[in-house]
Structures are given as structure tokens and as C-alpha cells.
Amino acid sequence: MVREKLAEPELLTRSPRRPPEDQLMRLVAGIAIADPDLSLRDIAVQLDQMHERPPRGGRKWQPSSVRALLDEARRLGLVRS
């Protein structure tokens, strides 16, 4: 349609990337800041008790999911190493 001048060329440009969902990242960062002695497993249990859904679905939080969110929070400067 653009070749035939029926549509604007801007329609073919990529849309901007969506910002990452950061609610869970902020929640995990807040838990880690509130009690720095908690293990990844302890944070996962706490999130399960709060009935928060894991980012990729499923029923239970895994320590690896908590680690990924904490790493992202550290990268953005929300949590110190």
C-alpha cells in the first residue's frame, strides 16, 4: 500500500519498545532492601504468601526468577550489591 501511495511510509516504522514491567522488580527490590539477610528462596516464599504471580506464569516463585528481578534492580541502581 505504501508503494502505491495509499498509506503513509511511517506506518512501516517499528513501534518503540515497551518499558519493562517493573512492578514485580520493585516489589522484590523492596523486600531485599527491607531484609538484606533473606535468601532468594526466602523472598520466593514471601512472594508466594503475598499471592503474587511469577512473571512467566506458574504457581510458585522460583529462586531463579527472584534472582533475575534482583539482577535487573541492581542494574538499574535500586539495590546495592
PyMOL commands that set and color helices and strands:
alter all, ss='L'
color gray80, all
select helices_A, chain A and resi 9-12+23-34+40-49+63-75
alter helices_A, ss='H'
color red, helices_A
deselect
rebuild
show_as cartoon
